[in-house]
Amino acid sequence: KLCGYLNKLGIKGPIKTWKSRWFFYDENKCHLLYYRTAQDVNPLGSIDLSSASFDCKLENGDGIFEIRTPTRVFTLKAISRQAMMYWLQQLQMRRWEFCNAQTRFPSQSSGSLSCSLASVFWFLFYVDVVDSEDFLPPVKTPTEAVGLKAASLPAPQTSTALQNISLKHPWTEIQNTVYNICGSKQLWGNNGNVFNFDEFQEHAKNLDEEQETEMEAGCAGAYCCSVIEPRLNWARKARWRNSSSPGLAEELHPERSPVDKVGVLQQQILTLTEEVKSQKELVKLLHKALEAAQQEKRVSSMYLTAAEDKDRLELVRHKVRQIADLTSRLEAVEKEKKELEQTLTLRDSHIQELKDHVQLLMEKNHAKQQVIMALTEQMARELSDPLQEANTITVETLYKQQEEIEHLKDDIDAYKTQNQFLNSEIHQITRLWTGVAENEKALLMKCACLQAQNCKMESKYLMVLRKLQEAVPLLPSSHAELVRNLIQEALQWDVKEGTEEAGLELTSTLYHSSEHDEYGFMTVPEYEVEDWKLLAKIQALEIKSNNLRSQEVVEKPLRDRWNSVGELSPSAELKSLIRSGIPVEHRQRVWGWIVSRHCSHPPDHYQRLLRQSESTEHPACRQIELDLPRTLTNNKHFCSPTSPLIPKLRRVLLAFSWHNPTIGYCQGLNRLAAIALLVLEDEESAFWCLVHIVENLMPADYYSNTLITSQVDQRVFKDFLSEKLPRLTAHFEQYRIDVSLITFNWFLVAFVDSLVSDILLRVWDAFLYEGIKVIFRYALAIFKYNEEEILRIHDNVEIYQYLRFFTRMIVDGRKLMTIAFNDLNPFPMKLLRNRRTMHREEMETELCELEQIKAAYVKERAEQGP
């Protein structure tokens, strides 16, 4: 039997995985069935090999081959190259045997025209293979992976327990699992009990014509007797044959040869097998008869136990209704039988037409072969004719051709020698290139580590200078002047020049830090205060050091995972990837996909809004013009009034003010739209991103005139802060610190102008996909990140000063992400909604009281008069 374990390539969501399957070749149908394990009963699927092709490409990997059918391509993987070659060779031979058998017995075949033609071509190919002994030597059978012996071995293990389960065939998996669980309990019944009807069902098809004639001749009124009687006759015949044969002791006479004894034993085995089958058949029929008798008995007992004639009449009527129902069913079955007979007749005629067509094609093929043979004989006669050969080819011509052939042979030998030499040179150059590439990679890694250490040392040096700067008033004048000079020199450092002086041009091209990042944000912000300039320089060095250290360990594997993502679809894996951060080359595509999922884009809607803003001036137009120069001043695309993105931002804000007249324009929307423009680049895409944020992600009234929902979220955030960080909350209460003065702007503009660009865009990745809950998570994570530093400050003014710029001192974005999504769990959205509802009711009550107080005060002033 051709069977064994192979790995089958399956698709799960956007990721392809290998699943272990037990494959078994069905010789009757030329199908390759596959199961989850060798002990399963029902197959998960099958592969039709009659019209399939096989392919094994070296670039796919060791042991990987493909079976291509007209409807699908199956990718399989064997444990070794030898096992792969064995499977391919055996599948080809088995398919040829099947197709050859189909053409040898056309009357018994129900295959199509393609199978018959394939058998003819395989026959011609097989003849050529047989003639050449060394064409494809047989592969040695790998007994450890193929055959019935492999079924007793444990199935290959997968990485996870659920990975090998087929999700496309849940019912088949349940049946196989139940069979495997109950298999040990039913083992005795399957081996020694006469109630195993599997063999009987196969034998029931082989009843001879005499027994079926006896069955049809039985009495129509006694169904059970008519069915049992012929089988009893068949069982009696089996016993008669068994009793009429000589005894075992007589058959195994000592004088008989061993061959005769074996023959006698085999005959005895066949006789006993037939008797067992007849007994099983008899028991099954007796079971059916017993069930029918019990049903009749129950009906009769109900009829006899009826108390009144009315009840008996109702039973009789019920029987009549059942008879009528059965009669209607019988008529429907007979009608269906006639339809099936007509369909069968049509199919038989179609099959006959196909057979005639095949016969016609075979006759044409035979005629063509005869023509080819005649032309071949004619050509051979013409070439063997000495007169024509003398007329066409002279002796001199033959001599010249022979010389040319010799020269060509010499050239071929020279080219072979040259080819061998070049191949050896290429092999040596490839080895040298591989070694140089590995050394280059190792040197780049070493340079990155050294550059990270250099940045770390520079940041420590700047921290020392900052400490000395704080102590300048206490130093002598000469020392104070020296400290100021050192600080000025440190602020004028250029990281790229330092790397060039150290001779690291290659590393600087890969890891250099320019004045602006990919989106135009300044890597070292410009501050007027000298102390803040030093802190910005320290922060830039710390961020660069962290990026260099995490480049190969974190960023590269994450980028590889994103490169393997095909079509985007919501899933837990995609959510985890987005939380980890979207690479720059994928961010525009992912943001566009997120916005398009939640916002329907009516055609020409944005252009219609632009035309309206050009024809009519919006009341918010003046405020928009005032806010444009104050948008992202640390970004080169918005720092100047002549920047190319300023007109685009103006059009996006005006279009939104006409799109949502309830809000119109609110301060803060300019920064949201600017971030969308930097990433998406397209005006209309940025407009719909702004619509998605304001109308889908943020609650209603978040950007209204009263900003009531924004104030409610500040109270909700204070509740979460007291629960997650109780020590920090107590510290704030001790020094009367109102954190809403700092955090209100975080929530309104989603941390724009508060976090460095790299961390800000990672926050926006998760914010656009999950919603405002991400803002709460990161706001709490920022306080958690700096909790110890804040607890060391014991002055109200110093705490407020520290909170003004402490978000800019966060350099480790991975640590902040871990705090936000791991350390702060659980964070249910239901709790957030409940807190919002409670605080909104409280705030509305307070606003009503203030309105009443205001009205009473106005009334009192009116009564007092001027």
TALINHU-V515743 format. One record per helix or strand of 3 or more residues. SS is the DSSP state (a for helix, b for strand). FROM is the first residue (numbers start at 0). LEN is the number of residues. Records with the same first field share a line. If there is no record, write none. Layout:
SS = FROM-LEN  FROM-LEN
This chain:
b = 2-10  14-12  30-5  44-4  52-3  63-5  72-5
a = 57-3  80-24  105-3  112-19  147-4  169-13  186-6  197-9  208-8  222-22  247-4  257-47  308-76  385-7  394-76  471-3  476-15  494-7  504-7  529-34  571-9  583-15  604-11  620-8  643-16  668-12  682-15  707-17  725-9  739-10  756-14  772-13  786-5  795-14  812-11  828-36
